[in-house]
Amino acid sequence: MYAIAVYRYHSIWASVVIHMCWNLGGLFTITNIEVDYGFVQYIIKSNHTLITGGEYGVDASIISILGYSLVIVVVLFIQKLEPSK
């Protein structure tokens, strides 16, 4: 996701902005156990690895993979903001 942003916009700053926005998502935490971070926490009541991400965590779940994919599609197909000539 970050590499595609750098490739598409020819700047590492595109990746930095996406990373900052992604980290803001940490304010809303989705997990299968109670944790001590995030302002809002949603606890998944499932033990299915595709939903919880297994031992790696929700970052490897199908929910996150769909989020990564959505960001990739948006980055690839959004028009670059270029100054008018």
Secondary structure, DSSP 8 states (H G I E B T S, - for coil): -HHHHHHHHTSHHHHHHHHHHHHHGGGEEEESS--S--SEEEE-----HHHH-TTT-GGGSHHHHHHHHHHHHHHHHS-------
